[in-house]
Amino acid sequence: MKVLEEATREKVETALSALRDVVNHIEHVYCGASTLYGGPSPWDAKELLHVIRDGLLRQQDRRTRWHKGELHEDDITPLEKI
C-alpha cells in the first residue's frame, strides 16, 4: 500500500487554483463569463455555522406557524422574489 503525501495548505491551494482555472475556462468558452473564486471574505467557519443555525431556527418557526395556520407573507413568497 502506498502512503499518501503530506497535505499542506500550499498543495491544497495549488490544486484548487488548477480547478478554478479549468472551471473558468469552460465557463468562458460556453458562457463568455468567469467567476471569482476565493479572495478575501468576511465569512469564516463560525459565521457559516451561525447562518446555518439561523436558517434552521427560521425553518422551525415557519413549520410551527404552518401547523397553527398562521403563515406570514414571507413564509409563502418564492425565494426569487426575496
N, CA, C and O atoms as a Maestro MAE file, in Angstrom:
{
 s_m_m2io_version
 :::
 2.0.0
}

f_m_ct {
 s_m_title
 :::
 protein
 m_atom[328] {
  # First column is atom index #
  i_m_mmod_type
  r_m_x_coord
  r_m_y_coord
  r_m_z_coord
  i_m_residue_number
  s_m_chain_name
  s_m_pdb_residue_name
  s_m_pdb_atom_name
  i_m_atomic_number
  :::
  1 25 0.844 -1.168 0.000 1 A "MET " " N  " 7
  2 3 0.000 0.000 0.000 1 A "MET " " CA " 6
  3 2 0.896 1.239 0.000 1 A "MET " " C  " 6
  4 15 1.871 1.315 0.747 1 A "MET " " O  " 8
  5 25 0.548 2.205 -0.850 2 A "LYS " " N  " 7
  6 3 1.337 3.424 -0.965 2 A "LYS " " CA " 6
  7 2 0.825 4.470 0.020 2 A "LYS " " C  " 6
  8 15 -0.379 4.706 0.118 2 A "LYS " " O  " 8
  9 25 1.735 5.083 0.736 3 A "VAL " " N  " 7
  10 3 1.381 6.123 1.699 3 A "VAL " " CA " 6
  11 2 1.139 7.429 0.953 3 A "VAL " " C  " 6
  12 15 1.904 7.793 0.060 3 A "VAL " " O  " 8
  13 25 0.076 8.129 1.321 4 A "LEU " " N  " 7
  14 3 -0.223 9.411 0.690 4 A "LEU " " CA " 6
  15 2 0.779 10.473 1.122 4 A "LEU " " C  " 6
  16 15 1.306 10.446 2.234 4 A "LEU " " O  " 8
  17 25 1.025 11.410 0.211 5 A "GLU " " N  " 7
  18 3 1.901 12.526 0.546 5 A "GLU " " CA " 6
  19 2 1.221 13.411 1.591 5 A "GLU " " C  " 6
  20 15 -0.002 13.427 1.726 5 A "GLU " " O  " 8
  21 25 2.049 14.135 2.315 6 A "GLU " " N  " 7
  22 3 1.526 15.062 3.319 6 A "GLU " " CA " 6
  23 2 0.738 16.172 2.623 6 A "GLU " " C  " 6
  24 15 1.190 16.736 1.626 6 A "GLU " " O  " 8
  25 25 -0.438 16.478 3.155 7 A "ALA " " N  " 7
  26 3 -1.245 17.578 2.631 7 A "ALA " " CA " 6
  27 2 -0.825 18.867 3.321 7 A "ALA " " C  " 6
  28 15 -0.706 18.922 4.545 7 A "ALA " " O  " 8
  29 25 -0.604 19.892 2.528 8 A "THR " " N  " 7
  30 3 -0.267 21.200 3.074 8 A "THR " " CA " 6
  31 2 -1.236 22.221 2.487 8 A "THR " " C  " 6
  32 15 -1.896 21.961 1.481 8 A "THR " " O  " 8
  33 25 -1.311 23.369 3.120 9 A "ARG " " N  " 7
  34 3 -2.168 24.441 2.589 9 A "ARG " " CA " 6
  35 2 -1.728 24.814 1.175 9 A "ARG " " C  " 6
  36 15 -2.564 25.057 0.304 9 A "ARG " " O  " 8
  37 25 -0.437 24.858 0.954 10 A "GLU " " N  " 7
  38 3 0.080 25.227 -0.357 10 A "GLU " " CA " 6
  39 2 -0.358 24.224 -1.430 10 A "GLU " " C  " 6
  40 15 -0.766 24.623 -2.521 10 A "GLU " " O  " 8
  41 25 -0.275 22.934 -1.124 11 A "LYS " " N  " 7
  42 3 -0.686 21.908 -2.091 11 A "LYS " " CA " 6
  43 2 -2.187 21.973 -2.354 11 A "LYS " " C  " 6
  44 15 -2.627 21.830 -3.495 11 A "LYS " " O  " 8
  45 25 -2.961 22.186 -1.312 12 A "VAL " " N  " 7
  46 3 -4.412 22.296 -1.481 12 A "VAL " " CA " 6
  47 2 -4.746 23.517 -2.325 12 A "VAL " " C  " 6
  48 15 -5.574 23.431 -3.232 12 A "VAL " " O  " 8
  49 25 -4.115 24.653 -2.040 13 A "GLU " " N  " 7
  50 3 -4.369 25.864 -2.818 13 A "GLU " " CA " 6
  51 2 -3.949 25.688 -4.267 13 A "GLU " " C  " 6
  52 15 -4.626 26.186 -5.167 13 A "GLU " " O  " 8
  53 25 -2.850 24.993 -4.509 14 A "THR " " N  " 7
  54 3 -2.410 24.731 -5.884 14 A "THR " " CA " 6
  55 2 -3.459 23.906 -6.621 14 A "THR " " C  " 6
  56 15 -3.797 24.204 -7.767 14 A "THR " " O  " 8
  57 25 -3.969 22.877 -5.971 15 A "ALA " " N  " 7
  58 3 -4.996 22.027 -6.589 15 A "ALA " " CA " 6
  59 2 -6.278 22.819 -6.842 15 A "ALA " " C  " 6
  60 15 -6.870 22.713 -7.916 15 A "ALA " " O  " 8
  61 25 -6.707 23.610 -5.861 16 A "LEU " " N  " 7
  62 3 -7.916 24.415 -6.037 16 A "LEU " " CA " 6
  63 2 -7.744 25.454 -7.133 16 A "LEU " " C  " 6
  64 15 -8.677 25.718 -7.891 16 A "LEU " " O  " 8
  65 25 -6.577 26.033 -7.222 17 A "SER " " N  " 7
  66 3 -6.300 27.016 -8.267 17 A "SER " " CA " 6
  67 2 -6.416 26.376 -9.648 17 A "SER " " C  " 6
  68 15 -6.975 26.969 -10.571 17 A "SER " " O  " 8
  69 25 -5.891 25.177 -9.779 18 A "ALA " " N  " 7
  70 3 -5.989 24.466 -11.058 18 A "ALA " " CA " 6
  71 2 -7.450 24.178 -11.408 18 A "ALA " " C  " 6
  72 15 -7.854 24.328 -12.562 18 A "ALA " " O  " 8
  73 25 -8.235 23.769 -10.422 19 A "LEU " " N  " 7
  74 3 -9.661 23.514 -10.660 19 A "LEU " " CA " 6
  75 2 -10.391 24.798 -11.045 19 A "LEU " " C  " 6
  76 15 -11.232 24.791 -11.944 19 A "LEU " " O  " 8
  77 25 -10.072 25.899 -10.365 20 A "ARG " " N  " 7
  78 3 -10.692 27.185 -10.704 20 A "ARG " " CA " 6
  79 2 -10.377 27.568 -12.148 20 A "ARG " " C  " 6
  80 15 -11.246 28.046 -12.877 20 A "ARG " " O  " 8
  81 25 -9.130 27.353 -12.552 21 A "ASP " " N  " 7
  82 3 -8.732 27.676 -13.925 21 A "ASP " " CA " 6
  83 2 -9.527 26.865 -14.941 21 A "ASP " " C  " 6
  84 15 -9.984 27.406 -15.948 21 A "ASP " " O  " 8
  85 25 -9.692 25.582 -14.684 22 A "VAL " " N  " 7
  86 3 -10.434 24.711 -15.600 22 A "VAL " " CA " 6
  87 2 -11.898 25.149 -15.677 22 A "VAL " " C  " 6
  88 15 -12.450 25.292 -16.768 22 A "VAL " " O  " 8
  89 25 -12.521 25.359 -14.521 23 A "VAL " " N  " 7
  90 3 -13.937 25.746 -14.499 23 A "VAL " " CA " 6
  91 2 -14.124 27.102 -15.178 23 A "VAL " " C  " 6
  92 15 -15.078 27.289 -15.932 23 A "VAL " " O  " 8
  93 25 -13.230 28.038 -14.919 24 A "ASN " " N  " 7
  94 3 -13.356 29.346 -15.563 24 A "ASN " " CA " 6
  95 2 -13.148 29.262 -17.068 24 A "ASN " " C  " 6
  96 15 -13.802 29.982 -17.822 24 A "ASN " " O  " 8
  97 25 -12.251 28.399 -17.511 25 A "HIS " " N  " 7
  98 3 -12.054 28.222 -18.960 25 A "HIS " " CA " 6
  99 2 -13.343 27.696 -19.599 25 A "HIS " " C  " 6
  100 15 -13.789 28.211 -20.624 25 A "HIS " " O  " 8
  101 25 -13.927 26.681 -18.994 26 A "ILE " " N  " 7
  102 3 -15.172 26.107 -19.519 26 A "ILE " " CA " 6
  103 2 -16.279 27.163 -19.518 26 A "ILE " " C  " 6
  104 15 -17.007 27.305 -20.500 26 A "ILE " " O  " 8
  105 25 -16.401 27.903 -18.412 27 A "GLU " " N  " 7
  106 3 -17.433 28.936 -18.324 27 A "GLU " " CA " 6
  107 2 -17.206 30.025 -19.373 27 A "GLU " " C  " 6
  108 15 -18.159 30.527 -19.970 27 A "GLU " " O  " 8
  109 25 -15.954 30.381 -19.591 28 A "HIS " " N  " 7
  110 3 -15.644 31.406 -20.589 28 A "HIS " " CA " 6
  111 2 -16.011 30.934 -22.003 28 A "HIS " " C  " 6
  112 15 -16.585 31.692 -22.785 28 A "HIS " " O  " 8
  113 25 -15.680 29.691 -22.318 29 A "VAL " " N  " 7
  114 3 -15.972 29.152 -23.655 29 A "VAL " " CA " 6
  115 2 -17.469 29.078 -23.904 29 A "VAL " " C  " 6
  116 15 -17.935 29.461 -24.977 29 A "VAL " " O  " 8
  117 25 -18.242 28.584 -22.916 30 A "TYR " " N  " 7
  118 3 -19.672 28.357 -23.130 30 A "TYR " " CA " 6
  119 2 -20.561 29.539 -22.747 30 A "TYR " " C  " 6
  120 15 -21.664 29.678 -23.274 30 A "TYR " " O  " 8
  121 25 -20.092 30.387 -21.840 31 A "CYS " " N  " 7
  122 3 -20.951 31.471 -21.349 31 A "CYS " " CA " 6
  123 2 -20.367 32.858 -21.581 31 A "CYS " " C  " 6
  124 15 -21.058 33.862 -21.404 31 A "CYS " " O  " 8
  125 25 -19.112 32.918 -21.973 32 A "GLY " " N  " 7
  126 3 -18.472 34.210 -22.157 32 A "GLY " " CA " 6
  127 2 -18.275 34.966 -20.854 32 A "GLY " " C  " 6
  128 15 -18.231 36.196 -20.845 32 A "GLY " " O  " 8
  129 25 -18.159 34.240 -19.767 33 A "ALA " " N  " 7
  130 3 -18.033 34.868 -18.452 33 A "ALA " " CA " 6
  131 2 -17.031 34.095 -17.615 33 A "ALA " " C  " 6
  132 15 -16.511 33.061 -18.034 33 A "ALA " " O  " 8
  133 25 -16.773 34.607 -16.442 34 A "SER " " N  " 7
  134 3 -15.929 33.882 -15.486 34 A "SER " " CA " 6
  135 2 -16.429 34.186 -14.080 34 A "SER " " C  " 6
  136 15 -17.218 35.109 -13.877 34 A "SER " " O  " 8
  137 25 -15.968 33.409 -13.124 35 A "THR " " N  " 7
  138 3 -16.389 33.550 -11.743 35 A "THR " " CA " 6
  139 2 -15.172 33.791 -10.872 35 A "THR " " C  " 6
  140 15 -14.128 33.168 -11.063 35 A "THR " " O  " 8
  141 25 -15.308 34.694 -9.918 36 A "LEU " " N  " 7
  142 3 -14.244 34.933 -8.958 36 A "LEU " " CA " 6
  143 2 -14.381 33.910 -7.844 36 A "LEU " " C  " 6
  144 15 -15.368 33.909 -7.108 36 A "LEU " " O  " 8
  145 25 -13.407 33.057 -7.728 37 A "TYR " " N  " 7
  146 3 -13.371 32.076 -6.654 37 A "TYR " " CA " 6
  147 2 -12.337 32.529 -5.643 37 A "TYR " " C  " 6
  148 15 -11.285 33.053 -6.009 37 A "TYR " " O  " 8
  149 25 -12.639 32.328 -4.372 38 A "GLY " " N  " 7
  150 3 -11.669 32.699 -3.344 38 A "GLY " " CA " 6
  151 2 -11.657 34.189 -3.123 38 A "GLY " " C  " 6
  152 15 -12.665 34.865 -3.330 38 A "GLY " " O  " 8
  153 25 -10.530 34.701 -2.707 39 A "GLY " " N  " 7
  154 3 -10.409 36.109 -2.412 39 A "GLY " " CA " 6
  155 2 -10.799 36.385 -0.974 39 A "GLY " " C  " 6
  156 15 -11.227 35.484 -0.252 39 A "GLY " " O  " 8
  157 25 -10.650 37.638 -0.562 40 A "PRO " " N  " 7
  158 3 -10.981 37.972 0.828 40 A "PRO " " CA " 6
  159 2 -12.466 37.779 1.105 40 A "PRO " " C  " 6
  160 15 -13.305 38.083 0.256 40 A "PRO " " O  " 8
  161 25 -12.780 37.289 2.258 41 A "SER " " N  " 7
  162 3 -14.166 37.037 2.622 41 A "SER " " CA " 6
  163 2 -14.384 37.373 4.091 41 A "SER " " C  " 6
  164 15 -13.534 37.083 4.933 41 A "SER " " O  " 8
  165 25 -15.521 37.984 4.396 42 A "PRO " " N  " 7
  166 3 -15.834 38.256 5.802 42 A "PRO " " CA " 6
  167 2 -16.324 37.004 6.516 42 A "PRO " " C  " 6
  168 15 -16.531 37.011 7.730 42 A "PRO " " O  " 8
  169 25 -16.507 35.937 5.758 43 A "TRP " " N  " 7
  170 3 -17.066 34.707 6.309 43 A "TRP " " CA " 6
  171 2 -15.963 33.788 6.799 43 A "TRP " " C  " 6
  172 15 -14.895 33.696 6.195 43 A "TRP " " O  " 8
  173 25 -16.233 33.120 7.884 44 A "ASP " " N  " 7
  174 3 -15.359 32.053 8.351 44 A "ASP " " CA " 6
  175 2 -16.267 30.917 8.796 44 A "ASP " " C  " 6
  176 15 -17.489 31.023 8.697 44 A "ASP " " O  " 8
  177 25 -15.692 29.853 9.277 45 A "ALA " " N  " 7
  178 3 -16.480 28.679 9.648 45 A "ALA " " CA " 6
  179 2 -17.515 29.019 10.720 45 A "ALA " " C  " 6
  180 15 -18.647 28.537 10.670 45 A "ALA " " O  " 8
  181 25 -17.128 29.842 11.683 46 A "LYS " " N  " 7
  182 3 -18.055 30.207 12.757 46 A "LYS " " CA " 6
  183 2 -19.253 30.985 12.204 46 A "LYS " " C  " 6
  184 15 -20.392 30.737 12.599 46 A "LYS " " O  " 8
  185 25 -18.992 31.930 11.286 47 A "GLU " " N  " 7
  186 3 -20.078 32.695 10.674 47 A "GLU " " CA " 6
  187 2 -21.009 31.777 9.883 47 A "GLU " " C  " 6
  188 15 -22.229 31.939 9.924 47 A "GLU " " O  " 8
  189 25 -20.434 30.821 9.169 48 A "LEU " " N  " 7
  190 3 -21.250 29.876 8.408 48 A "LEU " " CA " 6
  191 2 -22.153 29.078 9.335 48 A "LEU " " C  " 6
  192 15 -23.324 28.864 9.022 48 A "LEU " " O  " 8
  193 25 -21.628 28.638 10.465 49 A "LEU " " N  " 7
  194 3 -22.448 27.903 11.431 49 A "LEU " " CA " 6
  195 2 -23.590 28.760 11.969 49 A "LEU " " C  " 6
  196 15 -24.688 28.255 12.205 49 A "LEU " " O  " 8
  197 25 -23.337 30.052 12.163 50 A "HIS " " N  " 7
  198 3 -24.403 30.951 12.611 50 A "HIS " " CA " 6
  199 2 -25.501 31.079 11.554 50 A "HIS " " C  " 6
  200 15 -26.689 31.076 11.879 50 A "HIS " " O  " 8
  201 25 -25.100 31.191 10.299 51 A "VAL " " N  " 7
  202 3 -26.079 31.298 9.217 51 A "VAL " " CA " 6
  203 2 -26.914 30.023 9.130 51 A "VAL " " C  " 6
  204 15 -28.132 30.084 8.969 51 A "VAL " " O  " 8
  205 25 -26.259 28.874 9.237 52 A "ILE " " N  " 7
  206 3 -26.979 27.598 9.194 52 A "ILE " " CA " 6
  207 2 -27.939 27.496 10.367 52 A "ILE " " C  " 6
  208 15 -29.092 27.101 10.193 52 A "ILE " " O  " 8
  209 25 -27.469 27.852 11.572 53 A "ARG " " N  " 7
  210 3 -28.333 27.810 12.758 53 A "ARG " " CA " 6
  211 2 -29.540 28.721 12.587 53 A "ARG " " C  " 6
  212 15 -30.669 28.326 12.877 53 A "ARG " " O  " 8
  213 25 -29.299 29.943 12.114 54 A "ASP " " N  " 7
  214 3 -30.397 30.887 11.914 54 A "ASP " " CA " 6
  215 2 -31.413 30.350 10.911 54 A "ASP " " C  " 6
  216 15 -32.620 30.501 11.097 54 A "ASP " " O  " 8
  217 25 -30.917 29.726 9.851 55 A "GLY " " N  " 7
  218 3 -31.819 29.139 8.859 55 A "GLY " " CA " 6
  219 2 -32.649 28.006 9.435 55 A "GLY " " C  " 6
  220 15 -33.838 27.891 9.142 55 A "GLY " " O  " 8
  221 25 -32.025 27.169 10.254 56 A "LEU " " N  " 7
  222 3 -32.759 26.066 10.876 56 A "LEU " " CA " 6
  223 2 -33.810 26.584 11.855 56 A "LEU " " C  " 6
  224 15 -34.916 26.047 11.922 56 A "LEU " " O  " 8
  225 25 -33.468 27.623 12.611 57 A "LEU " " N  " 7
  226 3 -34.444 28.220 13.530 57 A "LEU " " CA " 6
  227 2 -35.599 28.847 12.760 57 A "LEU " " C  " 6
  228 15 -36.755 28.731 13.168 57 A "LEU " " O  " 8
  229 25 -35.290 29.515 11.645 58 A "ARG " " N  " 7
  230 3 -36.326 30.122 10.803 58 A "ARG " " CA " 6
  231 2 -37.247 29.058 10.241 58 A "ARG " " C  " 6
  232 15 -38.464 29.238 10.197 58 A "ARG " " O  " 8
  233 25 -36.663 27.945 9.810 59 A "GLN " " N  " 7
  234 3 -37.465 26.842 9.283 59 A "GLN " " CA " 6
  235 2 -38.381 26.269 10.366 59 A "GLN " " C  " 6
  236 15 -39.545 25.964 10.109 59 A "GLN " " O  " 8
  237 25 -37.853 26.131 11.556 60 A "GLN " " N  " 7
  238 3 -38.649 25.614 12.678 60 A "GLN " " CA " 6
  239 2 -39.815 26.555 12.985 60 A "GLN " " C  " 6
  240 15 -40.942 26.103 13.187 60 A "GLN " " O  " 8
  241 25 -39.546 27.853 13.020 61 A "ASP " " N  " 7
  242 3 -40.611 28.832 13.255 61 A "ASP " " CA " 6
  243 2 -41.676 28.767 12.172 61 A "ASP " " C  " 6
  244 15 -42.869 28.818 12.471 61 A "ASP " " O  " 8
  245 25 -41.252 28.653 10.906 62 A "ARG " " N  " 7
  246 3 -42.196 28.586 9.791 62 A "ARG " " CA " 6
  247 2 -43.071 27.346 9.886 62 A "ARG " " C  " 6
  248 15 -44.275 27.411 9.635 62 A "ARG " " O  " 8
  249 25 -42.469 26.213 10.248 63 A "ARG " " N  " 7
  250 3 -43.256 24.982 10.383 63 A "ARG " " CA " 6
  251 2 -44.263 25.081 11.534 63 A "ARG " " C  " 6
  252 15 -45.386 24.586 11.433 63 A "ARG " " O  " 8
  253 25 -43.851 25.720 12.611 64 A "THR " " N  " 7
  254 3 -44.767 25.911 13.743 64 A "THR " " CA " 6
  255 2 -45.956 26.757 13.309 64 A "THR " " C  " 6
  256 15 -47.102 26.424 13.608 64 A "THR " " O  " 8
  257 25 -45.679 27.873 12.590 65 A "ARG " " N  " 7
  258 3 -46.776 28.718 12.095 65 A "ARG " " CA " 6
  259 2 -47.647 27.955 11.106 65 A "ARG " " C  " 6
  260 15 -48.868 28.113 11.108 65 A "ARG " " O  " 8
  261 25 -47.033 27.129 10.263 66 A "TRP " " N  " 7
  262 3 -47.794 26.344 9.277 66 A "TRP " " CA " 6
  263 2 -48.811 25.445 9.982 66 A "TRP " " C  " 6
  264 15 -49.976 25.378 9.590 66 A "TRP " " O  " 8
  265 25 -48.350 24.755 11.028 67 A "HIS " " N  " 7
  266 3 -49.234 23.842 11.746 67 A "HIS " " CA " 6
  267 2 -50.333 24.584 12.504 67 A "HIS " " C  " 6
  268 15 -51.400 24.019 12.744 67 A "HIS " " O  " 8
  269 25 -50.093 25.824 12.880 68 A "LYS " " N  " 7
  270 3 -51.098 26.641 13.558 68 A "LYS " " CA " 6
  271 2 -51.987 27.382 12.559 68 A "LYS " " C  " 6
  272 15 -52.986 27.988 12.944 68 A "LYS " " O  " 8
  273 25 -51.623 27.333 11.279 69 A "GLY " " N  " 7
  274 3 -52.375 28.058 10.266 69 A "GLY " " CA " 6
  275 2 -52.130 29.554 10.324 69 A "GLY " " C  " 6
  276 15 -53.000 30.334 9.937 69 A "GLY " " O  " 8
  277 25 -50.979 29.966 10.793 70 A "GLU " " N  " 7
  278 3 -50.646 31.382 10.961 70 A "GLU " " CA " 6
  279 2 -49.456 31.785 10.091 70 A "GLU " " C  " 6
  280 15 -48.473 32.325 10.599 70 A "GLU " " O  " 8
  281 25 -49.538 31.529 8.793 71 A "LEU " " N  " 7
  282 3 -48.427 31.850 7.905 71 A "LEU " " CA " 6
  283 2 -48.305 33.351 7.686 71 A "LEU " " C  " 6
  284 15 -49.308 34.061 7.616 71 A "LEU " " O  " 8
  285 25 -47.083 33.822 7.579 72 A "HIS " " N  " 7
  286 3 -46.797 35.205 7.214 72 A "HIS " " CA " 6
  287 2 -46.576 35.258 5.713 72 A "HIS " " C  " 6
  288 15 -46.327 34.232 5.080 72 A "HIS " " O  " 8
  289 25 -46.666 36.441 5.149 73 A "GLU " " N  " 7
  290 3 -46.460 36.610 3.703 73 A "GLU " " CA " 6
  291 2 -45.106 36.065 3.262 73 A "GLU " " C  " 6
  292 15 -45.012 35.408 2.226 73 A "GLU " " O  " 8
  293 25 -44.049 36.333 4.042 74 A "ASP " " N  " 7
  294 3 -42.722 35.872 3.627 74 A "ASP " " CA " 6
  295 2 -42.540 34.366 3.791 74 A "ASP " " C  " 6
  296 15 -41.546 33.816 3.316 74 A "ASP " " O  " 8
  297 25 -43.473 33.690 4.451 75 A "ASP " " N  " 7
  298 3 -43.411 32.230 4.555 75 A "ASP " " CA " 6
  299 2 -43.779 31.560 3.233 75 A "ASP " " C  " 6
  300 15 -43.374 30.427 2.974 75 A "ASP " " O  " 8
  301 25 -44.538 32.253 2.409 76 A "ILE " " N  " 7
  302 3 -45.019 31.641 1.166 76 A "ILE " " CA " 6
  303 2 -44.510 32.359 -0.072 76 A "ILE " " C  " 6
  304 15 -44.854 31.964 -1.186 76 A "ILE " " O  " 8
  305 25 -43.701 33.398 0.085 77 A "THR " " N  " 7
  306 3 -43.125 34.134 -1.036 77 A "THR " " CA " 6
  307 2 -42.015 33.307 -1.665 77 A "THR " " C  " 6
  308 15 -41.124 32.845 -0.951 77 A "THR " " O  " 8
  309 25 -42.039 33.105 -2.983 78 A "PRO " " N  " 7
  310 3 -40.953 32.353 -3.627 78 A "PRO " " CA " 6
  311 2 -39.609 33.035 -3.390 78 A "PRO " " C  " 6
  312 15 -39.534 34.262 -3.327 78 A "PRO " " O  " 8
  313 25 -38.553 32.241 -3.260 79 A "LEU " " N  " 7
  314 3 -37.223 32.760 -2.983 79 A "LEU " " CA " 6
  315 2 -36.763 33.791 -3.992 79 A "LEU " " C  " 6
  316 15 -36.107 34.764 -3.620 79 A "LEU " " O  " 8
  317 25 -37.093 33.601 -5.268 80 A "GLU " " N  " 7
  318 3 -36.599 34.527 -6.280 80 A "GLU " " CA " 6
  319 2 -37.202 35.933 -6.126 80 A "GLU " " C  " 6
  320 15 -36.709 36.877 -6.743 80 A "GLU " " O  " 8
  321 25 -38.248 36.085 -5.323 81 A "LYS " " N  " 7
  322 3 -38.854 37.405 -5.107 81 A "LYS " " CA " 6
  323 2 -38.340 38.070 -3.846 81 A "LYS " " C  " 6
  324 15 -38.726 39.200 -3.546 81 A "LYS " " O  " 8
  325 25 -37.476 37.392 -3.098 82 A "ILE " " N  " 7
  326 3 -36.956 37.955 -1.852 82 A "ILE " " CA " 6
  327 2 -35.725 38.779 -2.145 82 A "ILE " " C  " 6
  328 15 -35.128 39.345 -1.230 82 A "ILE " " O  " 8
  :::
 }
 m_bond[327] {
  # First column is bond index #
  i_m_from
  i_m_to
  i_m_order
  :::
  1 1 2 1
  2 2 3 1
  3 3 4 2
  4 3 5 1
  5 5 6 1
  6 6 7 1
  7 7 8 2
  8 7 9 1
  9 9 10 1
  10 10 11 1
  11 11 12 2
  12 11 13 1
  13 13 14 1
  14 14 15 1
  15 15 16 2
  16 15 17 1
  17 17 18 1
  18 18 19 1
  19 19 20 2
  20 19 21 1
  21 21 22 1
  22 22 23 1
  23 23 24 2
  24 23 25 1
  25 25 26 1
  26 26 27 1
  27 27 28 2
  28 27 29 1
  29 29 30 1
  30 30 31 1
  31 31 32 2
  32 31 33 1
  33 33 34 1
  34 34 35 1
  35 35 36 2
  36 35 37 1
  37 37 38 1
  38 38 39 1
  39 39 40 2
  40 39 41 1
  41 41 42 1
  42 42 43 1
  43 43 44 2
  44 43 45 1
  45 45 46 1
  46 46 47 1
  47 47 48 2
  48 47 49 1
  49 49 50 1
  50 50 51 1
  51 51 52 2
  52 51 53 1
  53 53 54 1
  54 54 55 1
  55 55 56 2
  56 55 57 1
  57 57 58 1
  58 58 59 1
  59 59 60 2
  60 59 61 1
  61 61 62 1
  62 62 63 1
  63 63 64 2
  64 63 65 1
  65 65 66 1
  66 66 67 1
  67 67 68 2
  68 67 69 1
  69 69 70 1
  70 70 71 1
  71 71 72 2
  72 71 73 1
  73 73 74 1
  74 74 75 1
  75 75 76 2
  76 75 77 1
  77 77 78 1
  78 78 79 1
  79 79 80 2
  80 79 81 1
  81 81 82 1
  82 82 83 1
  83 83 84 2
  84 83 85 1
  85 85 86 1
  86 86 87 1
  87 87 88 2
  88 87 89 1
  89 89 90 1
  90 90 91 1
  91 91 92 2
  92 91 93 1
  93 93 94 1
  94 94 95 1
  95 95 96 2
  96 95 97 1
  97 97 98 1
  98 98 99 1
  99 99 100 2
  100 99 101 1
  101 101 102 1
  102 102 103 1
  103 103 104 2
  104 103 105 1
  105 105 106 1
  106 106 107 1
  107 107 108 2
  108 107 109 1
  109 109 110 1
  110 110 111 1
  111 111 112 2
  112 111 113 1
  113 113 114 1
  114 114 115 1
  115 115 116 2
  116 115 117 1
  117 117 118 1
  118 118 119 1
  119 119 120 2
  120 119 121 1
  121 121 122 1
  122 122 123 1
  123 123 124 2
  124 123 125 1
  125 125 126 1
  126 126 127 1
  127 127 128 2
  128 127 129 1
  129 129 130 1
  130 130 131 1
  131 131 132 2
  132 131 133 1
  133 133 134 1
  134 134 135 1
  135 135 136 2
  136 135 137 1
  137 137 138 1
  138 138 139 1
  139 139 140 2
  140 139 141 1
  141 141 142 1
  142 142 143 1
  143 143 144 2
  144 143 145 1
  145 145 146 1
  146 146 147 1
  147 147 148 2
  148 147 149 1
  149 149 150 1
  150 150 151 1
  151 151 152 2
  152 151 153 1
  153 153 154 1
  154 154 155 1
  155 155 156 2
  156 155 157 1
  157 157 158 1
  158 158 159 1
  159 159 160 2
  160 159 161 1
  161 161 162 1
  162 162 163 1
  163 163 164 2
  164 163 165 1
  165 165 166 1
  166 166 167 1
  167 167 168 2
  168 167 169 1
  169 169 170 1
  170 170 171 1
  171 171 172 2
  172 171 173 1
  173 173 174 1
  174 174 175 1
  175 175 176 2
  176 175 177 1
  177 177 178 1
  178 178 179 1
  179 179 180 2
  180 179 181 1
  181 181 182 1
  182 182 183 1
  183 183 184 2
  184 183 185 1
  185 185 186 1
  186 186 187 1
  187 187 188 2
  188 187 189 1
  189 189 190 1
  190 190 191 1
  191 191 192 2
  192 191 193 1
  193 193 194 1
  194 194 195 1
  195 195 196 2
  196 195 197 1
  197 197 198 1
  198 198 199 1
  199 199 200 2
  200 199 201 1
  201 201 202 1
  202 202 203 1
  203 203 204 2
  204 203 205 1
  205 205 206 1
  206 206 207 1
  207 207 208 2
  208 207 209 1
  209 209 210 1
  210 210 211 1
  211 211 212 2
  212 211 213 1
  213 213 214 1
  214 214 215 1
  215 215 216 2
  216 215 217 1
  217 217 218 1
  218 218 219 1
  219 219 220 2
  220 219 221 1
  221 221 222 1
  222 222 223 1
  223 223 224 2
  224 223 225 1
  225 225 226 1
  226 226 227 1
  227 227 228 2
  228 227 229 1
  229 229 230 1
  230 230 231 1
  231 231 232 2
  232 231 233 1
  233 233 234 1
  234 234 235 1
  235 235 236 2
  236 235 237 1
  237 237 238 1
  238 238 239 1
  239 239 240 2
  240 239 241 1
  241 241 242 1
  242 242 243 1
  243 243 244 2
  244 243 245 1
  245 245 246 1
  246 246 247 1
  247 247 248 2
  248 247 249 1
  249 249 250 1
  250 250 251 1
  251 251 252 2
  252 251 253 1
  253 253 254 1
  254 254 255 1
  255 255 256 2
  256 255 257 1
  257 257 258 1
  258 258 259 1
  259 259 260 2
  260 259 261 1
  261 261 262 1
  262 262 263 1
  263 263 264 2
  264 263 265 1
  265 265 266 1
  266 266 267 1
  267 267 268 2
  268 267 269 1
  269 269 270 1
  270 270 271 1
  271 271 272 2
  272 271 273 1
  273 273 274 1
  274 274 275 1
  275 275 276 2
  276 275 277 1
  277 277 278 1
  278 278 279 1
  279 279 280 2
  280 279 281 1
  281 281 282 1
  282 282 283 1
  283 283 284 2
  284 283 285 1
  285 285 286 1
  286 286 287 1
  287 287 288 2
  288 287 289 1
  289 289 290 1
  290 290 291 1
  291 291 292 2
  292 291 293 1
  293 293 294 1
  294 294 295 1
  295 295 296 2
  296 295 297 1
  297 297 298 1
  298 298 299 1
  299 299 300 2
  300 299 301 1
  301 301 302 1
  302 302 303 1
  303 303 304 2
  304 303 305 1
  305 305 306 1
  306 306 307 1
  307 307 308 2
  308 307 309 1
  309 309 310 1
  310 310 311 1
  311 311 312 2
  312 311 313 1
  313 313 314 1
  314 314 315 1
  315 315 316 2
  316 315 317 1
  317 317 318 1
  318 318 319 1
  319 319 320 2
  320 319 321 1
  321 321 322 1
  322 322 323 1
  323 323 324 2
  324 323 325 1
  325 325 326 1
  326 326 327 1
  327 327 328 2
  :::
 }
}
